Amino acid sequence: MRAMIALLPLLALAACGDDATVERKDATTAEVAKSVADAGMKLQPGRWELTMNFKKFDVEGMPPEAKQAMQQMMGQSRTFASCLTKEEAEKPDGSFFGQQGEDCRYDSFTMGGGKIDATMTCKGSGSDVGTSARMKMAGTYSADSYDMTMNMDGTAPNGKTMSIEMGMASKHVGDCKGDETS
């Protein structure tokens, strides 16, 4: 889940050159960030508000009370605000794009013409069993907004399978206010 949230800033890209397309295979988040920067795609500085909602959240063997709590969350949205400085927007680096060390790699990444399509595999070591996840992201973006669906299938730290689907929509809403979470 942490890797999923860490990838969200990548989606705030503005298309400063609609002709630019980035395509990468078997790449780190830092390599993708460099490719995006080299292609002339830039980030819009300022305040971004992201609204997320879970459409599906299944974990094998989830206790009934936990499953019921998750069902109550379905359809409810949560909004987060982040602030992107002018300096960060002009020179995004791998850490800004959710770099997770050697744990996560893009299997494929294509971004251009207002569309993004990516698949990422993450492997963690949070327990004896370990965790793994494969995420698929698809959606649209513009200079001031993006709309995306993310699907994640993987193994939880307890070795049980999990499947998550969430929708994300974000928009640039102006200058930073100082109350943003990141």
C-alpha positions in Angstrom: 0.0 0.0 0.0 2.9 2.4 0.8 4.4 1.8 -2.6 1.0 2.6 -4.2 0.7 6.0 -2.4 4.3 6.8 -3.1 3.7 6.6 -6.9 1.0 9.2 -7.0 3.2 12.2 -7.5 4.3 10.7 -10.9 0.8 11.2 -12.1 0.8 15.0 -11.6 2.9 15.5 -14.7 2.0 18.3 -17.0 2.3 17.7 -20.8 4.7 20.5 -21.7 5.1 19.1 -25.2 2.2 17.0 -26.3 4.4 15.2 -28.8 6.6 13.7 -26.0 6.2 10.1 -25.2 8.1 8.1 -22.6 8.3 4.3 -23.0 10.4 2.2 -20.6 10.7 -1.5 -19.8 12.2 -3.1 -16.7 13.2 0.3 -15.2 13.5 1.7 -11.8 11.4 4.7 -10.7 14.6 6.9 -10.9 15.1 5.8 -14.5 11.5 6.6 -15.4 11.8 10.0 -13.6 14.9 10.8 -15.7 13.2 9.7 -18.9 10.2 11.9 -18.1 12.5 14.9 -17.4 14.6 14.3 -20.5 11.4 14.2 -22.6 10.6 17.7 -21.5 7.6 16.8 -19.4 7.4 19.0 -16.4 5.4 19.1 -13.2 2.9 21.9 -12.4 4.1 23.6 -9.2 1.6 24.4 -6.4 -1.2 22.7 -4.5 -2.6 19.4 -5.8 -5.6 17.8 -4.3 -6.0 14.0 -4.7 -9.2 12.2 -4.2 -8.9 8.4 -3.7 -11.6 5.8 -3.3 -11.4 2.0 -2.9 -13.5 0.0 -5.3 -12.3 -3.4 -4.2 -10.2 -4.6 -1.2 -10.0 -8.4 -0.7 -7.6 -10.2 1.5 -7.7 -14.0 1.7 -8.9 -15.1 5.1 -9.9 -11.6 6.2 -11.8 -11.8 9.5 -15.5 -10.9 9.1 -15.4 -7.8 11.2 -12.4 -6.5 9.1 -14.2 -7.3 5.9 -17.3 -5.5 7.1 -15.2 -2.4 8.0 -13.7 -2.4 4.5 -17.1 -2.7 2.9 -18.2 0.4 4.8 -15.2 2.3 3.3 -16.0 1.3 -0.2 -17.4 4.1 -2.2 -16.2 6.7 0.3 -13.6 9.0 -0.9 -10.6 10.6 0.9 -8.9 13.8 -0.3 -5.3 14.6 0.4 -3.4 17.8 -0.5 0.2 18.1 -1.4 2.5 21.0 -2.2 5.0 20.9 -5.1 7.6 23.6 -5.1 8.9 25.3 -8.2 12.3 23.7 -7.6 10.8 20.2 -7.3 8.7 20.8 -10.4 11.7 21.8 -12.5 14.0 19.0 -11.4 12.0 15.9 -10.2 14.3 13.1 -9.1 13.8 9.4 -8.4 12.9 10.0 -4.7 10.1 12.3 -5.7 8.6 9.6 -8.0 8.3 7.2 -5.1 11.7 5.5 -5.4 11.5 2.4 -3.2 15.2 1.3 -3.6 15.5 -2.1 -5.3 12.0 -3.2 -4.1 10.0 -1.8 -7.0 10.6 -1.8 -10.8 8.4 -0.8 -13.7 7.8 -3.8 -15.9 6.5 -1.4 -18.4 5.8 2.4 -18.5 4.2 4.4 -21.3 3.2 8.0 -21.0 2.3 10.4 -23.8 -0.5 12.1 -25.5 -2.5 12.5 -22.3 -2.5 8.8 -21.5 -0.5 6.7 -19.0 -0.3 3.0 -18.8 2.2 1.3 -16.5 2.8 -2.0 -14.7 5.1 -2.2 -11.7 6.2 -5.2 -9.5 7.3 -4.6 -5.9 8.9 -7.1 -3.6 9.1 -6.5 0.1 10.7 -8.2 3.1 8.3 -7.3 5.9 8.0 -10.8 7.3 9.4 -14.4 7.0 7.0 -14.9 4.1 7.7 -11.5 2.5 5.3 -9.5 0.4 5.0 -9.0 -3.3 2.6 -6.9 -5.5 2.0 -6.2 -9.1 0.3 -2.9 -9.9 -1.4 -1.9 -13.1 -2.1 1.8 -13.6 -4.1 3.3 -16.5 -5.6 6.7 -17.0 -5.4 10.1 -18.5 -3.6 13.3 -17.5 -3.4 17.0 -18.5 -1.5 20.0 -17.2 -4.0 20.5 -14.4 -5.5 17.1 -13.6 -5.3 13.3 -13.9 -7.7 10.5 -13.5 -6.5 6.9 -13.0 -7.5 3.4 -12.0 -4.9 1.3 -10.1 -5.2 -2.4 -9.6 -2.9 -4.3 -7.3 -2.7 -8.1 -6.8 -0.2 -9.6 -4.4 0.8 -11.3 -1.3 0.3 -9.8 2.2 2.9 -10.2 4.9 1.0 -13.2 6.3 1.3 -15.0 3.0 -2.3 -14.5 2.0 -3.4 -13.2 -1.4 -4.8 -9.7 -1.7 -6.5 -7.7 -4.5 -7.1 -4.0 -4.4 -8.7 -1.6 -6.9 -8.8 2.1 -6.4 -9.7 5.2 -8.3 -7.7 8.4 -8.1 -8.4 11.8 -9.4 -6.3 14.8 -8.8 -6.3 18.5 -9.8 -4.1 21.4 -9.5 -5.9 24.0 -7.4 -3.5 26.9 -7.2 -0.8 28.1 -4.8 0.3 26.1 -1.8 -1.5 27.1 1.4 0.9 25.6 4.0 -1.5 23.0 5.3 -0.6 20.3 2.8 0.4 16.9 4.1 3.5 16.7 1.9 
